[in-house]
Amino acid sequence: MKKIKLKFVGFWPWFDPQDNFFMDVLQKHYEVELSEQPDFILCSMFGLGFYEYARYDCVRIFFSGENYSPDFTAVDYAMGFDRMEYPGRFLHVPEFFVDIRRLGAGLMRPTPEQAQRMLREEKSEFCNFIYGDSDAIPQREGLFRCLDAKKAVASAGSWLNNQDGFKVEMLTTKAAYQKKFRFTIAVESCSMPGFVTEKITDAYLANSIPVYYGDPTVSEIFDERSFVNAHRYPDMEAAAQEVMRIEQDEQRMIEMLCAPVFKEEGYLEKLCAGFENFLCGIFDQDPAQAIRRARNGQPKVHNDYLKFTSKLLASKHYRNYIVRKSYINKYLPWIKCE
């Protein structure tokens, strides 16, 4: 079995380098050594480690995980939400793929009898809205306001919380909490083709009907019989009115809960196979031969800039600045701190 020296750089805070969906694939085919002198890095764009990948002069494989497009001047390969083609260097992977371990069996649909029992015995609440902040497109708050004006929506995140101080923890209690609800407001932070995240799949995992806005091409992946696609309506008020019509029709809710999640049968299996093939196509190569980015001339200048920025962002002075800025903006808002 081929041995590969690998490092993970710039992933989300709870990412475990030893136990993740990348390692699930790689350890099937290779002996993986997590190393500080890697031949390959798998990188993303989270936290103060942003651009940290520029410090490593080895094969760079970027995974977006957010509404951020790859910089092919700085990385060799990438996986992300963009609906583009770059043969051999890019793989379209929806952002909800980060939850692939929970999907699959977790998205099995109920029978009509099971769906009816869920609605009558388990789903005692109308609709939930769980978000941490206001940094998003206006449709997120707009849909919440329109629907909440018609029937109380439980907002149990940090933002717009109306649950008397009760707050759902995203990583630990959100899934169980959503199971009580017939509907879930699932609105992305931005509206971009291909950018569809766990917000819709979290609702499906809870057998809660998603009320979705974000990716205008979402129906290319998900079966519209199973969710409310707010893109189909002229505004959020019209989408909210449609939700209220469904709320009054138990048979229609049963049909939506039983409808297939994905438009294409076997979609997840094909997605996983494409992901595995893409990774193996990279790691099967000799590291020196796997590099695709240019490393001289203007690309080198670009990389040096990213490397400098990375070191600046990771510096003690910058971290102290962030702390001071956060304190000032929170407690002394009349002082403008950019």
LUMKOLVEX-317836 format. One record per residue (C-alpha): residue number from 1; residue in three letters; y, z, x. Coordinates in Angstrom, 3 decimals, padded with zeros to 6 digits, m for minus. Layout:
BEGIN
REC  resi  resn        c2        c3        c1
REC   NUM   ALA         Y         Z         X
...
This chain:
BEGIN
REC  resi  resn        c2        c3        c1
REC     1   MET   000.000   000.000   000.000
REC     2   LYS   003.382  m001.027   001.422
REC     3   LYS   005.704   001.822   002.410
REC     4   ILE   009.365   001.629   001.413
REC     5   LYS   012.232   003.877   002.508
REC     6   LEU   014.558   004.437  m000.444
REC     7   LYS   017.653   006.414  m001.386
REC     8   PHE   019.341   006.880  m004.783
REC     9   VAL   023.151   006.882  m004.684
REC    10   GLY   025.820   007.507  m007.324
REC    11   PHE   023.686   008.247  m010.387
REC    12   TRP   024.543   010.614  m013.256
REC    13   PRO   024.475   014.363  m012.497
REC    14   TRP   021.116   015.091  m014.169
REC    15   PHE   019.335   012.172  m012.496
REC    16   ASP   016.262   013.333  m010.562
REC    17   PRO   015.582   011.099  m007.532
REC    18   GLN   011.922   012.121  m007.481
REC    19   ASP   011.202   011.756  m011.192
REC    20   ASN   012.763   008.818  m013.030
REC    21   PHE   012.011   005.435  m014.607
REC    22   PHE   012.505   003.608  m011.290
REC    23   MET   009.916   005.775  m009.554
REC    24   ASP   007.512   005.243  m012.462
REC    25   VAL   007.400   001.567  m011.516
REC    26   LEU   007.780   001.761  m007.750
REC    27   GLN   005.044   004.338  m007.185
REC    28   LYS   002.571   002.025  m008.921
REC    29   HIS   003.054  m000.571  m006.177
REC    30   TYR   004.406   001.186  m003.090
REC    31   GLU   004.311   004.332  m001.033
REC    32   VAL   007.876   005.549  m001.611
REC    33   GLU   009.665   007.692   000.961
REC    34   LEU   013.018   009.115  m000.107
REC    35   SER   015.027   008.833   003.079
REC    36   GLU   018.498   009.395   004.511
REC    37   GLN   017.935   006.240   006.622
REC    38   PRO   016.821   003.911   003.835
REC    39   ASP   015.870   000.270   003.944
REC    40   PHE   016.800  m000.007   000.247
REC    41   ILE   019.228   001.901  m001.935
REC    42   LEU   019.285   002.032  m005.717
REC    43   CYS   022.860   002.784  m006.683
REC    44   SER   025.141   003.323  m009.651
REC    45   MET   028.792   004.205  m010.272
REC    46   PHE   028.983   007.804  m011.465
REC    47   GLY   030.927   010.799  m010.197
REC    48   LEU   032.885   011.184  m006.980
REC    49   GLY   030.131   009.285  m005.193
REC    50   PHE   031.625   006.075  m006.584
REC    51   TYR   031.272   003.260  m004.001
REC    52   GLU   029.075   005.477  m001.822
REC    53   TYR   026.682   002.547  m001.591
REC    54   ALA   029.209   000.779   000.666
REC    55   ARG   028.307   003.231   003.439
REC    56   TYR   024.743   001.908   003.665
REC    57   ASP   024.151  m001.339   005.533
REC    58   CYS   020.814  m002.059   003.869
REC    59   VAL   019.551  m003.722   000.695
REC    60   ARG   021.706  m002.559  m002.227
REC    61   ILE   020.344  m002.667  m005.782
REC    62   PHE   022.869  m001.728  m008.441
REC    63   PHE   022.074  m000.267  m011.879
REC    64   SER   025.071  m000.072  m014.186
REC    65   GLY   024.321   002.658  m016.731
REC    66   GLU   027.821   002.156  m018.159
REC    67   ASN   030.264  m000.557  m019.233
REC    68   TYR   030.734  m001.571  m015.621
REC    69   SER   029.857  m005.006  m014.263
REC    70   PRO   028.306  m005.393  m010.804
REC    71   ASP   030.271  m006.488  m007.764
REC    72   PHE   028.034  m009.053  m006.099
REC    73   THR   030.272  m009.157  m003.045
REC    74   ALA   029.162  m005.574  m002.377
REC    75   VAL   025.599  m005.435  m003.738
REC    76   ASP   022.574  m007.676  m003.304
REC    77   TYR   020.955  m007.255  m006.714
REC    78   ALA   021.976  m005.727  m010.009
REC    79   MET   020.734  m004.680  m013.423
REC    80   GLY   023.161  m004.191  m016.268
REC    81   PHE   024.379  m004.972  m019.759
REC    82   ASP   026.163  m008.260  m019.027
REC    83   ARG   024.743  m011.300  m020.757
REC    84   MET   024.909  m013.542  m017.713
REC    85   GLU   022.508  m015.363  m015.456
REC    86   TYR   022.355  m015.042  m011.689
REC    87   PRO   018.797  m016.132  m010.850
REC    88   GLY   017.013  m013.795  m008.488
REC    89   ARG   019.937  m011.382  m008.240
REC    90   PHE   020.638  m010.100  m011.749
REC    91   LEU   018.560  m008.761  m014.633
REC    92   HIS   019.990  m008.096  m018.078
REC    93   VAL   018.933  m004.553  m018.993
REC    94   PRO   020.475  m002.869  m022.067
REC    95   GLU   021.972   000.535  m021.291
REC    96   PHE   019.555   002.333  m023.609
REC    97   PHE   016.828   001.474  m021.093
REC    98   VAL   017.670   004.708  m019.260
REC    99   ASP   015.743   006.432  m022.081
REC   100   ILE   012.687   004.198  m021.785
REC   101   ARG   010.412   007.204  m021.353
REC   102   ARG   011.391   008.481  m024.820
REC   103   LEU   011.247   005.099  m026.498
REC   104   GLY   008.074   003.216  m027.378
REC   105   ALA   005.925   005.699  m029.254
REC   106   GLY   009.091   007.566  m030.255
REC   107   LEU   010.285   004.538  m032.222
REC   108   MET   007.212   004.260  m034.434
REC   109   ARG   008.412   003.701  m037.998
REC   110   PRO   007.244   005.812  m040.935
REC   111   THR   005.334   004.494  m043.917
REC   112   PRO   007.227   004.344  m047.238
REC   113   GLU   005.476   007.534  m048.335
REC   114   GLN   006.447   009.318  m045.123
REC   115   ALA   010.039   008.059  m045.369
REC   116   GLN   010.327   009.322  m048.940
REC   117   ARG   009.007   012.740  m047.913
REC   118   MET   011.485   012.848  m045.002
REC   119   LEU   014.396   012.134  m047.304
REC   120   ARG   013.366   014.719  m049.878
REC   121   GLU   012.115   017.506  m047.621
REC   122   GLU   013.556   017.135  m044.113
REC   123   LYS   016.819   015.214  m044.263
REC   124   SER   018.997   017.643  m046.171
REC   125   GLU   022.241   016.547  m044.486
REC   126   PHE   024.311   013.416  m044.993
REC   127   CYS   025.702   012.146  m041.680
REC   128   ASN   026.426   013.365  m038.141
REC   129   PHE   028.995   012.455  m035.506
REC   130   ILE   028.415   013.768  m031.965
REC   131   TYR   030.891   012.834  m029.234
REC   132   GLY   032.394   014.621  m026.275
REC   133   ASP   035.871   013.085  m025.993
REC   134   SER   038.367   010.624  m027.424
REC   135   ASP   038.157   008.037  m024.628
REC   136   ALA   036.815   005.202  m026.787
REC   137   ILE   037.728   002.295  m029.022
REC   138   PRO   039.627   003.289  m032.216
REC   139   GLN   036.706   002.290  m034.435
REC   140   ARG   034.852   005.446  m033.370
REC   141   GLU   037.366   007.809  m034.894
REC   142   GLY   038.208   005.316  m037.637
REC   143   LEU   034.649   005.161  m038.948
REC   144   PHE   034.392   008.952  m038.833
REC   145   ARG   037.647   009.408  m040.770
REC   146   CYS   036.767   006.815  m043.413
REC   147   LEU   033.303   008.224  m044.033
REC   148   ASP   034.337   011.879  m043.830
REC   149   ALA   036.959   011.239  m046.510
REC   150   LYS   034.177   010.208  m048.894
REC   151   LYS   031.562   012.819  m048.021
REC   152   ALA   031.630   015.518  m045.361
REC   153   VAL   030.390   014.296  m041.985
REC   154   ALA   029.111   016.945  m039.563
REC   155   SER   030.996   016.528  m036.285
REC   156   ALA   029.057   018.705  m033.845
REC   157   GLY   030.249   017.461  m030.462
REC   158   SER   033.208   018.688  m028.436
REC   159   TRP   035.531   016.113  m029.992
REC   160   LEU   036.726   016.456  m033.616
REC   161   ASN   034.343   019.371  m034.068
REC   162   ASN   034.293   020.702  m037.633
REC   163   GLN   031.277   023.013  m037.358
REC   164   ASP   033.122   026.329  m036.824
REC   165   GLY   032.473   026.419  m033.116
REC   166   PHE   028.856   025.250  m033.181
REC   167   LYS   028.374   022.482  m030.646
REC   168   VAL   025.354   020.316  m029.944
REC   169   GLU   024.276   020.018  m026.320
REC   170   MET   023.748   016.335  m025.566
REC   171   LEU   020.714   016.772  m023.306
REC   172   THR   018.922   019.619  m025.058
REC   173   THR   019.655   020.043  m028.774
REC   174   LYS   021.053   016.710  m029.968
REC   175   ALA   017.688   015.116  m030.800
REC   176   ALA   016.451   017.986  m032.959
REC   177   TYR   019.827   018.336  m034.666
REC   178   GLN   020.004   014.674  m035.689
REC   179   LYS   016.624   014.822  m037.443
REC   180   LYS   018.276   016.637  m040.374
REC   181   PHE   020.578   013.721  m041.174
REC   182   ARG   020.114   010.587  m043.234
REC   183   PHE   022.807   008.740  m041.250
REC   184   THR   024.208   008.849  m037.710
REC   185   ILE   027.543   007.364  m036.661
REC   186   ALA   026.759   005.399  m033.496
REC   187   VAL   029.910   003.864  m032.035
REC   188   GLU   030.149   002.814  m028.394
REC   189   SER   033.036   003.681  m026.072
REC   190   CYS   033.936  m000.017  m025.940
REC   191   SER   033.008  m003.243  m027.690
REC   192   MET   031.462  m005.735  m025.285
REC   193   PRO   028.640  m008.259  m025.761
REC   194   GLY   025.400  m006.733  m024.470
REC   195   PHE   026.747  m003.197  m024.098
REC   196   VAL   024.452  m001.195  m026.371
REC   197   THR   023.532   002.338  m025.352
REC   198   GLU   021.409   005.304  m026.350
REC   199   LYS   023.786   005.999  m029.244
REC   200   ILE   021.785   003.698  m031.518
REC   201   THR   018.353   004.563  m030.129
REC   202   ASP   019.048   008.310  m030.395
REC   203   ALA   019.514   007.768  m034.133
REC   204   TYR   016.288   005.798  m034.385
REC   205   LEU   014.387   008.502  m032.482
REC   206   ALA   015.576   010.998  m035.098
REC   207   ASN   014.640   008.686  m037.997
REC   208   SER   018.313   008.682  m038.950
REC   209   ILE   019.885   005.425  m040.117
REC   210   PRO   022.392   004.252  m037.469
REC   211   VAL   025.863   003.225  m038.580
REC   212   TYR   026.677   001.114  m035.554
REC   213   TYR   029.725  m000.453  m033.945
REC   214   GLY   030.081  m001.624  m030.363
REC   215   ASP   028.048  m004.576  m029.160
REC   216   PRO   028.968  m007.548  m031.395
REC   217   THR   025.624  m009.150  m030.462
REC   218   VAL   023.566  m006.047  m031.317
REC   219   SER   021.580  m007.911  m033.968
REC   220   GLU   020.049  m010.077  m031.224
REC   221   ILE   018.055  m006.990  m030.208
REC   222   PHE   017.877  m004.711  m033.254
REC   223   ASP   016.665  m005.661  m036.723
REC   224   GLU   019.614  m005.465  m039.124
REC   225   ARG   017.338  m004.306  m041.909
REC   226   SER   017.101  m000.953  m040.106
REC   227   PHE   020.781  m000.102  m039.514
REC   228   VAL   024.299  m000.596  m040.846
REC   229   ASN   026.042  m003.107  m038.604
REC   230   ALA   029.734  m002.272  m038.981
REC   231   HIS   030.596  m005.560  m037.265
REC   232   ARG   029.622  m007.295  m040.509
REC   233   TYR   032.520  m005.721  m042.420
REC   234   PRO   036.276  m006.475  m042.265
REC   235   ASP   037.144  m002.893  m041.295
REC   236   MET   035.726   000.615  m040.999
REC   237   GLU   036.669   001.437  m044.586
REC   238   ALA   034.452  m001.372  m045.857
REC   239   ALA   031.615  m000.233  m043.593
REC   240   ALA   031.988   003.325  m044.912
REC   241   GLN   031.819   002.055  m048.479
REC   242   GLU   028.540   000.301  m047.648
REC   243   VAL   027.120   003.555  m046.258
REC   244   MET   028.039   005.311  m049.505
REC   245   ARG   026.266   002.625  m051.529
REC   246   ILE   023.125   003.145  m049.465
REC   247   GLU   023.474   006.926  m049.798
REC   248   GLN   023.167   006.535  m053.581
REC   249   ASP   020.046   004.342  m053.330
REC   250   GLU   016.933   006.196  m052.153
REC   251   GLN   014.768   003.078  m052.240
REC   252   ARG   017.128   001.238  m049.929
REC   253   MET   017.152   004.162  m047.499
REC   254   ILE   013.349   004.150  m047.507
REC   255   GLU   013.316   000.433  m046.751
REC   256   MET   015.758   000.899  m043.853
REC   257   LEU   013.770   003.790  m042.380
REC   258   CYS   010.587   001.698  m042.514
REC   259   ALA   012.061  m001.559  m041.211
REC   260   PRO   011.253  m002.568  m037.612
REC   261   VAL   013.665  m001.269  m034.993
REC   262   PHE   013.633  m004.416  m032.888
REC   263   LYS   014.152  m007.965  m034.062
REC   264   GLU   011.425  m009.298  m031.762
REC   265   GLU   007.914  m007.883  m031.863
REC   266   GLY   006.894  m006.529  m028.455
REC   267   TYR   010.524  m006.416  m027.270
REC   268   LEU   010.194  m003.155  m025.332
REC   269   GLU   007.010  m004.289  m023.604
REC   270   LYS   008.711  m007.505  m022.472
REC   271   LEU   011.762  m005.559  m021.302
REC   272   CYS   009.603  m003.208  m019.219
REC   273   ALA   007.612  m006.112  m017.753
REC   274   GLY   010.815  m007.915  m016.764
REC   275   PHE   012.165  m004.742  m015.160
REC   276   GLU   008.958  m004.231  m013.158
REC   277   ASN   008.809  m007.855  m012.025
REC   278   PHE   012.451  m007.802  m010.952
REC   279   LEU   012.009  m004.662  m008.851
REC   280   CYS   008.780  m005.901  m007.245
REC   281   GLY   010.440  m009.211  m006.435
REC   282   ILE   012.952  m007.255  m004.359
REC   283   PHE   010.742  m004.630  m002.743
REC   284   ASP   007.962  m007.073  m001.850
REC   285   GLN   010.359  m008.674   000.628
REC   286   ASP   011.019  m007.585   004.162
REC   287   PRO   014.298  m005.586   004.024
REC   288   ALA   016.069  m007.880   006.483
REC   289   GLN   015.161  m010.920   004.373
REC   290   ALA   016.047  m009.274   001.045
REC   291   ILE   019.782  m008.987   001.695
REC   292   ARG   021.760  m011.520  m000.357
REC   293   ARG   025.407  m010.442   000.075
REC   294   ALA   027.627  m011.851   002.811
REC   295   ARG   028.536  m009.311   005.495
REC   296   ASN   031.181  m011.133   007.533
REC   297   GLY   034.706  m012.367   006.946
REC   298   GLN   036.448  m011.368   003.715
REC   299   PRO   033.312  m009.731   002.226
REC   300   LYS   033.290  m007.372   005.218
REC   301   VAL   036.953  m006.512   004.591
REC   302   HIS   036.063  m005.822   000.968
REC   303   ASN   033.152  m003.587   001.944
REC   304   ASP   035.307  m001.672   004.464
REC   305   TYR   037.822  m001.005   001.693
REC   306   LEU   035.078   000.308  m000.611
REC   307   LYS   033.711   002.460   002.199
REC   308   PHE   037.154   003.959   002.846
REC   309   THR   037.669   004.575  m000.886
REC   310   SER   034.285   006.257  m001.132
REC   311   LYS   035.090   008.631   001.709
REC   312   LEU   038.470   009.395   000.144
REC   313   LEU   036.954   010.182  m003.247
REC   314   ALA   034.375   012.469  m001.631
REC   315   SER   036.942   014.291   000.507
REC   316   LYS   037.872   017.924   000.021
REC   317   HIS   041.548   016.989  m000.453
REC   318   TYR   040.760   014.598  m003.307
REC   319   ARG   038.448   017.106  m004.987
REC   320   ASN   041.186   019.736  m004.813
REC   321   TYR   043.612   017.210  m006.320
REC   322   ILE   041.251   016.575  m009.234
REC   323   VAL   040.961   020.310  m009.905
REC   324   ARG   044.738   020.749  m009.806
REC   325   LYS   045.319   017.722  m012.028
REC   326   SER   042.781   018.960  m014.579
REC   327   TYR   044.378   022.416  m014.648
REC   328   ILE   047.917   021.055  m015.006
REC   329   ASN   047.008   018.589  m017.763
REC   330   LYS   045.121   021.278  m019.691
REC   331   TYR   047.440   024.273  m019.335
REC   332   LEU   050.812   022.746  m018.415
REC   333   PRO   050.858   019.487  m020.432
REC   334   TRP   054.657   019.178  m020.228
REC   335   ILE   054.260   018.461  m016.505
REC   336   LYS   053.216   014.843  m016.069
REC   337   CYS   050.389   014.627  m013.523
REC   338   GLU   049.097   011.158  m012.803
